[in-house]
């Protein structure tokens, strides 16, 4: 069995309670069985504010209704703007794009999605959640 966890970043810290970060730029990371992570960022100025690392749920569960298609360029760009607003980090969308789940279901570079999550957080200038520090 892989790792499961949900973490929310806002107001300069990680928490598991989304209500503590309302009104500030926030990031929600939900890891499912070390195979995929759902990333939600707010505010989202482009796209839906959601993308996946590892696998998209529709691919992972072999169920097209498990997730909506992701506009990867829009989400990567939106996340970069979010990171600049939240942390001051200047990230290029071309650095984020390779981390996003392949919509065709190609195997991700990292065996454990936690490693991809840590790469994304590092690009955004964010510390890793305490539970991921214990895992790595």
C-alpha positions in Angstrom: 0.0 0.0 0.0 1.3 3.5 -0.9 1.1 6.8 0.9 -2.2 8.7 1.3 -2.3 12.3 2.5 -3.9 15.7 2.1 -2.0 18.9 2.9 -3.0 22.5 2.6 -0.6 25.5 2.4 -1.6 29.0 3.2 -0.5 31.9 5.3 3.0 30.6 5.2 2.4 27.2 6.7 1.1 23.7 6.0 -2.1 22.4 7.7 -4.7 19.8 7.1 -7.5 22.3 7.8 -8.5 24.3 4.6 -10.6 26.7 6.7 -7.4 28.2 8.2 -6.2 29.5 4.8 -9.3 31.2 3.4 -8.6 34.6 2.0 -5.0 33.9 1.1 -3.3 32.1 -1.8 -3.6 28.4 -1.0 -2.4 25.1 -2.3 -4.1 21.8 -1.6 -2.1 18.6 -2.3 -4.0 15.3 -2.1 -1.8 12.2 -2.6 -3.5 8.9 -3.5 -1.7 5.6 -2.9 1.7 7.1 -4.0 0.4 6.9 -7.6 -1.2 10.3 -8.3 -1.6 13.7 -6.6 -4.4 16.2 -7.2 -3.1 19.7 -7.0 -5.6 22.6 -6.3 -4.4 26.2 -6.2 -6.3 29.3 -5.4 -6.8 31.9 -6.6 -6.6 30.5 -10.1 -6.4 33.2 -12.7 -6.3 30.8 -15.6 -7.7 27.3 -16.0 -9.6 25.6 -13.2 -6.8 25.7 -10.6 -6.4 21.9 -10.7 -4.0 19.5 -12.2 -2.5 16.1 -11.5 0.9 14.6 -10.9 1.7 11.0 -11.6 -1.5 9.8 -13.3 -4.8 11.5 -14.0 -7.6 9.8 -12.1 -9.4 9.0 -15.3 -6.4 7.0 -16.4 -5.6 5.5 -13.0 -9.1 4.3 -12.4 -9.8 3.5 -16.0 -12.9 5.6 -15.8 -13.3 8.7 -17.9 -15.7 10.2 -15.4 -13.1 10.1 -12.6 -11.6 13.5 -13.7 -12.1 16.2 -16.2 -9.4 16.8 -18.9 -6.6 19.2 -17.8 -5.5 22.1 -20.0 -1.9 21.5 -19.1 -0.4 24.7 -20.6 -3.1 26.9 -18.9 -2.7 25.1 -15.5 1.1 25.2 -15.6 1.0 28.9 -16.4 -1.6 29.5 -13.8 0.4 27.7 -11.2 3.5 29.7 -12.0 1.5 32.9 -11.5 0.1 31.5 -8.2 3.6 30.6 -7.0 4.8 34.2 -7.7 1.9 35.6 -5.8 2.2 33.2 -2.9 6.0 32.9 -2.5 7.6 35.4 -4.9 9.1 32.4 -6.8 9.7 33.0 -10.5 8.9 29.7 -12.2 8.6 29.1 -15.9 5.7 27.0 -17.2 8.2 24.9 -19.1 9.6 23.8 -15.7 6.2 22.7 -14.4 4.9 21.0 -17.6 7.1 17.9 -17.4 5.8 17.2 -13.9 2.1 17.1 -14.9 0.4 13.8 -15.5 0.4 12.7 -19.1 -3.2 12.8 -20.4 -2.5 9.7 -22.5 -1.4 7.7 -19.4 2.3 7.4 -20.1 4.2 6.3 -17.0 5.6 9.2 -14.9 9.3 9.7 -14.4 9.0 9.2 -10.7 7.9 5.9 -9.2 6.4 7.6 -6.2 4.3 10.7 -6.8 5.6 12.1 -3.5 8.9 12.7 -5.3 7.1 14.7 -8.0 5.2 16.7 -5.4 8.5 17.6 -3.7 9.9 18.8 -7.0 6.8 20.9 -7.7 7.0 22.5 -4.2 10.7 23.2 -4.6 10.0 25.0 -7.9 7.3 27.1 -6.1 9.6 28.0 -3.3 7.6 26.1 -0.7 8.8 23.9 2.1 7.6 20.3 2.1 4.8 19.3 4.4 6.1 17.7 7.6 4.5 14.3 6.7 6.4 14.2 3.4 9.6 15.0 5.1 9.1 11.9 7.2 8.3 9.8 4.1 11.4 10.8 2.1 
